[in-house]
Amino acid sequence: MAREIWVTQEAMAPATADTFPRLLLWHERTRPNHPALREKDLGIWQTWTWSDLAAEVRLLAAALHQLGLAHGGHVAIIGENRPRLYAAMLASQSLGAIPVPMYQDATAAQMVYVFQDAQIAYAIVEDQEQVDKLLEVREQYPALAHIIFEEPRGLRHYDQPGLLSYDDLRLRGTELAGKSPGFFDEQVAGTVSRDTAALFYTSGTTGRPKGVVQTHAALIDRARAATAFDRLGPDEDVLAYLPLAWIGQNIFSYAQALYTGYTVNCPESPATVANDMREIGPTYYFAPPRVFEAMLTQVMIRMEDAGQIKRALFGHFMEVGRRVGGRILDRKPVSRAMRLWYWVGNALVYGPLRNQLGLSRVKVAYTAGEAIGPDLFAFYRSLGVNLKQLYGSTETAVFVCMQPDGQVRADSVGPPLQGVELQIADNGEVLVRSPGLLKEYHRNRDATAQVRDADGWFHTGDAGMLEGDGHLRIIDRVVDVGRLADGTLFAPKYIENKLKFFPQIKEAVAFGDGHPSVCAFINIDLEAVGNWAERTGLAYAGYVDLAGKPEVLDLVAACVDKVNADLAADPVLANSQIHRFLVLHKELDPDDDELTRTRKVRRRFIARKYQALVDALYAGRESQYIETEVRFEDGRVGKVAATLALRAAKTYAPVAQVA
């Protein structure tokens, strides 16, 4: 049953503001001087008010119209989070055109498919790096007629046809805006809520990316429901640091921002995100589990380098936090003595740590994209960070289930949000009906029919169960949930998440479906393990060398040992303990197609690519030679070779359950 929600009148846009350009105009009228966007440039935060943003969008829309962009046209948006790229999305939507945000770290070869599939003739990009890639794209896709770049550095001598600077584009818009001051409002009036607002391409975990068509109505409805759920208002601050092409970042920093009117802060660069986050202190924060994992790794590295007294204090108060931190957040009964200990811990450990992580002002933080390990989840709530889980996807406009305050658990993603219906199919698949469902997959009727049935149910591809209190529990992807040879359940993602809780482990891939036991590939975290190696005097020459050290294998084996001990106490997954493992000689990489751009493991692709290693693990071999092709950032191709040691892991008898 959906949670009853409310929202202040100040935060609620009127029903007539039913497209993103209309929301922009509403904010321009009601809070013209309120910060809409901030961008850090050369170390200084620059502010765009709602009035500034609206003025920029008016100019840009006029310029794009003069350039020939019309209703239904597609516009690629490529780059880091930048106010001008946000303005470009709004300007495109004002003309009835459709922005297509793309991953800025994708290669030209990976971009070609999207340009061809979406038939994109216009691209607005950040800098020379993206221009170079698009010129390469145009060699295979000549229909890309216009490339507009925001940052001119390095592009002075480029004279390719259709190449135009953002500043020159603005000048074109000035003339039309001056001659026809009502042009923009007329264009916005011509858009309707059922128009396509954006085209998002999926990460392509199991095949080629699909273009998800989302309307203004769907995105705004879900933004409205989530805003009301957490009682958000225009005074929130968010940090826009994840790819705009990812629906999670897009909904938090674009759709919800335009509905609620809160401020979106754009870091100076990916390298400055941590410092910029501490300066801003977001009140509403969103990150996939990998970001929280990386933050925890940094904490643990610092603790390992700390003195004995500091480590002892940290260990003691983290244990206190694990016992009562979550209960205090949920306003559950806690003894006076434990509250006092937690107050002392907040002064000495939790508060300084939250401040160091940039989480000191967070009112609510969410994680999504994939399951988060329960230990990782508990760590942040122990610190007093109101970290919660939500469930959704690109096809559902993100918000399907959210955890209400006071009902936060690591093993569920909460009950369905307002307007959402859930159903579990006979095969365990989660089915969804929601106002946020995709309109269709772009130019792919067959794929649309496969995921959306005649009754309007969207087939998520996720395996889950609805619990007695209405909370949804996600087990894994339906295609990944399997059975061991003895018929017991095998859920690889659950095992992988337990492994990734350890700061020494960056990535893991578990295998077991149809096999008598579970085996795993592991990537070490170079920074965490490198720091450990330096402190212990272990010399190494790079990732390949470090990953093959017997001492590192012992370190990883200790982590696997702890995971197996936990699994032994799980009545469902006790047989899924890891029997053998290896540490890969290279990091899994999106450029090598081993991970998606959102860093989801492409398990089946990895199994095929490293079939020799999988076979060696199950054959009981002690070592295996492997030679792997890798692609470098500049496009060059090389090879990495190594003889990997294959290890047996310690396993435990299942723990008897007390009736």
Secondary structure, 3 states (H helix, E strand, C coil): CCCCCCCCHHHCCCCCCCCHHHHHHHHHHHCCCCEEEEEEECCEEEEEEHHHHHHHHHHHHHHHHHHCCCCCCEEEEECCCCHHHHHHHHHHHHCCCEEEEECCCCCHHHHHHHHHHHCCCEEEECCHHHHHHHHHHHHHCCCCCEEEECCCCCCCCCCCCCEEEHHHHHHHHHHHHHHCCCHHHHHHHCCCCCCEEEEEECCCCCCCCCEEEEEHHHHHHHHHHHHHHCCCCCCCEEECCCCCCCHHHHHHHHHHHHHHCCEEEECCCHHHHHHHHHHHCCCEEECCHHHHHHHHHHHHHHHHHCCHHHHHHHHHHHHHHHHHHHHHHCCCCCCHHHHHHHHHHHHHHHHHHHHHHCCCCCCEEEECCCCCCHHHHHHHHHCCCCEEEEECCHHHCCCCEECCCCCCCCCCCCCECCCCEEEECCCCEEEEECCCCCCEECCCHHHHHHHECCCCCEEEEEEEEECCCCCEEEEEECCCCEECCCCCEECHHHHHHHHHCCCCEEEEEEECCCCCCEEEEEEECHHHHHHHHHHHCCCCCCHHHHHCCHHHHHHHHHHHHHHHHHHHCCCCCHHHCEEEEEECCCCCCHHHCCECCCCCECHHHHHHHCHHHHHHHHHCCCEEEEEEEEECCCCCEEEEEEEEEEEECCCCCCCCCCC
